[in-house]
Amino acid sequence: MATEVLAPMTGKIVRINVQPGASVVEDLEILVIEAMKMETPIYAPCDGVIDKIVKKEGDDVEEDDLIAIMA
């Protein structure tokens, strides 16, 4: 079953640390969102494989936007 990774807040994606196909473990930092000059790391919610990164670096996101899908 696929696991969706959602943006926890409004901001801009400033760094993506993984690519599709990468195996990740729970709590691995997969990307970073910046809001009001503060960077917030986004961690893998579970062990799995990154199936798709929906957004790219520089994209603005709103709270609860889909940013990645894990398989």
CORTAMO-V473062 format. One record per residue. RES is the residue in one small letter. PSI is psi in degrees with one decimal (NA if undefined). Layout:
# CORTAMO-V473062
{{RES/PSI} {RES/PSI}}
This chain:
# CORTAMO-V473062
{{m/139.1} {a/145.4} {t/126.2} {e/137.8} {v/118.9} {l/149.8} {a/127.6} {p/-9.1} {m/167.1} {t/138.4} {g/-158.0} {k/136.7} {i/118.9} {v/-18.5} {r/132.7} {i/122.1} {n/-7.6} {v/160.7} {q/159.0} {p/139.0} {g/-12.0} {a/136.0} {s/134.6} {v/156.3} {v/156.8} {e/137.1} {d/9.6} {l/134.2} {e/117.7} {i/-27.7} {l/172.2} {v/133.1} {i/135.8} {e/134.9} {a/128.3} {m/43.5} {k/15.6} {m/133.3} {e/133.8} {t/115.6} {p/144.3} {i/126.7} {y/152.0} {a/130.4} {p/-14.2} {c/171.2} {d/147.1} {g/-161.0} {v/136.9} {i/115.0} {d/-43.7} {k/138.2} {i/115.1} {v/-35.5} {k/167.7} {k/167.0} {e/136.1} {g/-13.7} {d/140.1} {d/144.0} {v/151.1} {e/160.0} {e/134.7} {d/9.8} {d/143.0} {l/125.3} {i/-22.8} {a/158.6} {i/131.2} {m/144.5} {a/NA}}
